[in-house]
Amino acid sequence: MNLAHLANHLGMSKTTVSRALNGYPEVNVRTRERVLKAAKEVGYQPNPMARSLALGRTNVFGIIYPLLPTDLGDPMFLDVVAGMSAALEAVNKNLIIAPVSPAAEQPSYQQIVRGRRVDGLVVGRTLVRDERIAFLSKAKFPFVAHGRTDLNVPYAWFDYDNEAGVRIAVERLLGLGHQRVALISAPLELNFARQRKDSFVTALATAGLAADPRYLIDNTLDRRSGYQAMQQLLACSPRPTAVIVDNHLSGVGAVRALLDAGVEIGKEMSVIVWGSMADTLAGAHVTTIDQPDPRQAGARMVAMLLSLIDGTPAGDLHELWQPVLLEGATVGRITDNR
């Protein structure tokens, strides 16, 4: 049975029946109840596409992501996406991922928003100055940022405390006697990388130490660049006695470089990596700054996005979760800082 048959059965117009089924407030309670009862009795099932069009919704949410080859093997990224997908499935909605090249990212946002192809977006890998967030805010299109930006407009965001995580790592190393501490960073146009580097420099300064420019290497976001960055640090004289890597993708390469160089990790050089190193075959039980519950984080971003669509002001939707230090076997006390 289709909508026309149901309307004819009830002796009502298709418009009235459609509005009753979709919960329009102008349809009185008695009429709505009559329509719903009849629909149940005759086994009427609304066409999902037609219903979405009637409501002006697609029931689809999206992520436009400049996917790198490493992302598809990144358990943290996949866990966050799995959490989003499960949360949307629970409310009969769907998630799409649109992989794009970095050069095509902004045009893709414009095309999807202007065509209203999705009901809302999650913006990943936020930049210090992010044109995507500026565009979506100006267009008044629902979105939640996975990360923060310097843009001075109210927007919904979810993030982990980058400053706190790096500060914990630095304090742990300083407490073990390390003074020559290095940082391997992702590209600094990424907001998380900038925040983590700023926190690193500040934490050292608080302890009366200046960050050595030779020990600050950025633009690493994969295994190869992490490997090369660690080789560069090993060539320094004197070498750093400890290294923090601000992303786990580079962390795998950095640890492998130490193993290949025959450096005894945790004794000759200590290492802390931001992010899960489980299932990476890195060859060491790495001490990490962990972002807990990535699946739940994905679900929370969906909940925030749905709340935004329901009318909650974007400026009221901020969540900052705390990272934790998970001890492994790659950090040890320094006995000689010469």
N, C-alpha and C positions, 0 to 999 in steps of 0.2 A: 504493500500500500504506500502510495506517495502522498505528498502534502495536499494535492488537489482532491484526491479521494477522501482523505480525512476531513477536509473542509466541507466537502459535499455531504459526507456522512453526518456532520454536525449541523449543517445548514448555516455555516458561517463563511465569511470571506477568507481566502488564503492569507491575506495580510493579517487579519485578526488571529488566526490560528498560529501563524508563524511568530507573531509577537508574544502570544501566550506561552508558546514553547520555549522562547528565548528569554522569558522573564522580564519583558518590558514593563515598567511601572504604570504606564497609562492603561494597561489591561486590568480590569477589576478582578478581585480575588475569586469571586464565584465563577467567572468565565474561565480564568486560568485553571482552576481546579477541574472544571468540566472538560476542558481540552486535554489536560494531562491524564485524567481518568480514561477518556475515550482512547487516547493514544496507547495507553497501557493495555486496554482491553483488546484492541485490534492488532497489537504488536507492531505499531508504527515506530520506525527508527529513522531519525532525521539524517539527511545526507550531511556528513561532516564538512565537506567543502562548501555546500550551500549555507550551512549554519555559520561557518567562519565568515563568509562574505556578508551575511546579514548582520553580523556583529561587528564587522570591520576588523576582524582579527584573523590571523593565520594559524595561531596556536603553534607557531614555530619560533624558536629563539636561536640566535646565531653567535658564532665566534669567527671573526675575520682574522686570520692568523698568518703571519709571514713564516710559515713552517720551514725549519731547517731539517736536513736529513737526520740530525741527532734527535729531534723532537719525537719522532716516531718510536724511538727506543728509550725515551725518557720516562721512567716509571712515575715520577712526580707529576709531569704534565698529564700523563694518561690517567692517573688516579683522580686528579682534579676534574678532568673531562668526564670520567666515569661517574663521579659524584653529581655533576650537573645533569648528566643524562638520566640517571636514576631518579633524581628529584623531579625532573620534568615528566618522566614517564608516569610517576605517581599521580600527576594531575592531568594526565592525558594530553601532554604536549610533547613536542619533539625538539631535538637539538641538531643543528647543522654546523659543520665546520667548513669554512671557505678558505682553503689554502691559497695564498697569493704571494707574489714576489714583493719585496719591500717597496719597489718603485710603483707597484700597482695598488698598494694598500689604500691610500687616500681615495683614489677614484672608485675603488670597490665599495668603500663606505658610502660615498655619495650615491652610487647606483642603487645599492640595497635600501638605503633610507628613502630616497625619492620614489622608489618603486614599492615601498612598504612591503617588502618581501618577507620580513620577519617582524615580530611584535616587540622585540628588544634585543640588545646586544651585550655581550661581555667583551670588554676591551682588555687585551692581554699585553704584557711587557710594556707598561707605560713608560713614556719618555719624560725627561725633565721638563721639556716644553713640548706638549703633545697636541698637534693639530687635529688629531682624531677626536679628542675630548672637546676641544674648542668647537669643532664642527657639530658634533652631536648635541652639545649644550645649546648652541645657537639654533639648531633645528628643533630643539625641544623633543628629541627622540629618546625613548627610555634606554638607559644603559647603566651598567655597573662596571667600574674600572677595577681590574685585578692589579692593584698597585696604585700609587699616587703620582701627582704631577704638581708642578709649580703654578699651574693655571689658577688665577684668582677668581674662580666662579664656583658656586655650590654644585657638587656632583656626588653621586653615590660611589663609594669605594670600599674594597676589602683588601687588607694587606697584613703582612707579618711585620713585626717591629724590627726593621733593618738595623737601626742604630743600636738597639739593645742587644741583638744577637752578636754583632761584631764586638761590642764593648765587653760582653761576657767572655768571648774568645781571647781578646787581648789581655784582660785581667787574669785569665787562667794561665796564660803563657808568662806574663810578668811575675805572677806568683811563684812560678817554677824557676825564676832567675833569668829568663830570657830578656835580652835588651836589643839584640839585632833581629827585629821581627819584620818580615816582608809581607806584602799583600799582592796577590794576583787577582785582578778585577776583570769583570765583563766590560764591554764598551760603556764609557761614562755618560753617553747620552741616555742610557737606560736609567730610570730613576732609582731603582734598587741599587745599582752599582754606585751611583753618585752618593747615595745616603750611606752605604756601607763604607766607602772610602773616607767620607767626611768623619764618620764615627771612629774609624781606625786612627786617623790623624789626631782627632780630639782625645781619644783614650790614651794614646802615647804621650801627648802634651800634658795631660792631667798627671801623668806619672813622671813628668820632668824630662821626657825623651822627645827628640825630634825625629820625624820620619825621614829616613834616608831616601833621596830620590831614586837611587839605584835599585832600591828594594820595592819600588812601586811600579808594577807592570800591569797595563790594562789592555783592553781590546781582545780579551780571550773569552770564548763562549763555546768551545768544543775541545775534544781530546787533543787534537793536533796542536792547537794554540796553547793549551795548558802544558803540554809536553815541552814545547819550545820556550815558554815562559820560565819553567823550572830549570831548563838547561841554562838560560840566561842568568838566573840567580846562582846556579852552581859555579858559573864562571867568575862571579864577583870575588874580590879579595879585600877584606875578609868576607866569607860567606855569611848570610843570615843563619841564625841558629834555629829559627822557627819561621814557618810560612802559613798564612791564612789564605785560602782560596775561596773567593766569594760566590762560586757556583759549582755545582757538582759535575757539570759536563766537563769543565776544565780540570776539575779535581782528579778525575780518572787519569787524564794525561799527565798531570803533575806528579801523582804518586808513581805512575809507571816510569817516568823519567828518573826518579830517585832509585827505584829498584834496578833499572838498567845501568845506572851509574855506580851501583854497589854501595849506596849510602844506607846505613842502618837507621831506618825511620824510628823515631822515638828516642834515639840515643844520639846519633850524629846530627840529626835534624828532626824537629817536631813539626807536625802538620795537622791543621784543622781545616776541614772543608765544610762550606755551607751547603746543606742539602743531603738527602739520603744517598749513601754509597752502597746500599744493599744490592745484590745481584749485578754488580758492575764488573766482577772479576778483576778488581783493582789489585788483588794480591796482598792486601793488608786490611786489618780490622781498624778502619779509620775513625778517629775522633771527629764528630760532626756537630754542626749547628743545625738542629733538626726543625723542620716546619711540621708540627704535629697535625694528624688527621687531614691529609689532603682531600680525601673524598668528602669529608664533612665540610671542608672549606668550599668545595665546589657546590655542595648542596646549599650552603649559606648564601652564596652569590645568587643562586636561583631564587631563594626566598626573598632576598633583597630586591631583586628585579621584579618579582611578582608584586611585592609590596609597593614598589615605585609605580607600577602600572595601575595599582588600586588607589593611588592618590597620595601616598606618603611623600612629603617633600624630600628632594634629593639630599639636601643639607642635613637631614636627620638620619641618613643611612650611611654610617661609617662603622667599620669594624676593624680593630687592630688586635691581632692575635700575637701571643708571645712565643718566640722560638725557645728551644731548650738545648743545652749542651749535652750531648750523649758521648760519654767517655769510651774511647777505644784503646788501641795499642800504639797510637802514633804520636803521643805526647809524653815527654819525659822531662825530668829536672836537668837544668844545665849545670855543669860543674866547672866549666871554663868559658868565660865570656871574652877572652882575649881576641 
